[in-house]
């Protein structure tokens, strides 16, 4: 029971480290997004492929319904997309005619106008819209729902592009963070296993974190995000600082240490202090080993950490929550009352055996 309890606590500690480092890398990814705008670029590319017409795509992003969402919006609601597209298509078709502005409510008139679009210039969008209208069976609400579904299907592909890129970014950031911060899975596990006080402290911090912190959002695809880059960067920086403080408070062997330099002024005339620091450095798990086997283990530990971080914060948060629940349901053997065996039932009250035991 003690071994099993220790194993669970070590697992909680290691997973908590993975979670915090994943959150740190996610925050850095969001900071990059604030300036590079991958999500907005993917959305623009996806809509461009959907409309398959460069001029129409430009007019779409300049539409009064789309323009207020930002210069390069990272999210467009399906309803807004369908309304803007209906308006653009009918406006293009009605150019030079006396078609009424309210024609968007008349599905037959809309179909007639779209059918009149220039075959060469608008062939793909024309075929798509007419197919969606025909499938609606004369119901304008069903037709709009078809357009929205068509858009959502395209956005699923856009979401896939963004998620794959985000995963790749997390892999790279995870490797850089693990190496830069020296988050070595092997060293962290060793420290948690052999230091009861440290292990208890980290487990307590993990349980508190799980209870007080909402689950991290999955990698965003179509989800709305702050449109202002400065605000998005501000939020990301706050996350970075919060997670960094949480990691620093754990007291784990994380970070690099350098060999004491005898030329340092603090060692002037203090040979004993220098020898003490050198001795401490030689056994410090945060230093880079000098022997080949130690270097292999160090690189392996950092690689394992980077591989774990690539799974993402939501994965580690859910797993940590489950293990914390499992641990809370396990009662230590020493706290459970001893149960009588079948061969030796508990003596009834008032029997000679009980009286004899009392005398002893």
Secondary structure as UniProt FT lines:
FT   HELIX           2..36
FT   HELIX           38..51
FT   HELIX           54..61
FT   HELIX           64..67
FT   TURN            68..69
FT   TURN            71..72
FT   HELIX           78..94
FT   TURN            95..96
FT   HELIX           101..105
FT   HELIX           107..115
FT   TURN            119..121
FT   HELIX           123..135
FT   TURN            136..138
FT   HELIX           140..181
FT   HELIX           185..194
FT   HELIX           196..212
FT   HELIX           229..248
FT   TURN            249..250
FT   TURN            262..263
FT   HELIX           265..267
FT   TURN            268..269
FT   HELIX           271..282
FT   TURN            285..286
FT   HELIX           292..309
FT   TURN            310..311
FT   HELIX           313..329
FT   HELIX           333..335
FT   TURN            349..350
FT   HELIX           352..359
//
